[in-house]
Structure formats: C-alpha cells, structure tokens
Amino acid sequence: MLTDAEIEHIAKLGRIELLEGDVEKFKRELSSILGYVQQLQAIDTSSVEPMYQTTGVENAIRADEPRNAFPMDTELSALLVGQAPMKEERFVKVRSVLKK
C-alpha cells in the first residue's frame, strides 16, 4: 500500500490539489491499480508475439492528386469566398493564430 507521503508526492508531480480525505481515497485507488499492474507483470508473455494494433485495419494511403470533382472557375471561387465571414480580395481572411 502506498504511503501518505507517496500520494502527496504523486499529487505534487501531477499538480493535483488534494482536498481533505483525498489522500486516503487515492491511497486505496492507486494501490489497487498498482496491485493489478503487478499481477499483469507476473504473467509469462514470452511466447506471445508483440501486437501493434488489434483491429487489422491498415492505413489506406493514396496519391494526393486533383480529382476535378468541382472544376474551379471565377464564379465558383467568388461564391465560396463570398460565404466567408471575413475576406480580402479573392481570399478568405482569418484571425492570426500565432502571437507576434
């Protein structure tokens, strides 16, 4: 079982403010979790092949090529940019996301 000092140290590392009664609660919960991890570590997994995923789904990468599904012309461009809340000439204008 974890000690009060260990719980307070873990809380300090995680920048978690402990309220009254939290130390005992976290002592029980974290000790239980660590006990379960200790049980898992005792299992012999030497004959188990490592797995990197369980679904079997693979990333389907395709070439990034234009499909010309919507051929862009000045009329369509004006229509799309015209729907933006802020615009400058023929471009959509956005607020700066980086502070200078």
Buried (B, 14 or more C-beta within 10 A) or exposed (E): EBEEEBBBEBBEEEEEEBEEEBBEEBBEEBBEEEEEEEEEEEEEEEEEEEEEEEEEEEEEEEEEEEEEEEEEEEEEEEEEBEEEEEEEEEEEEEEEEEEE
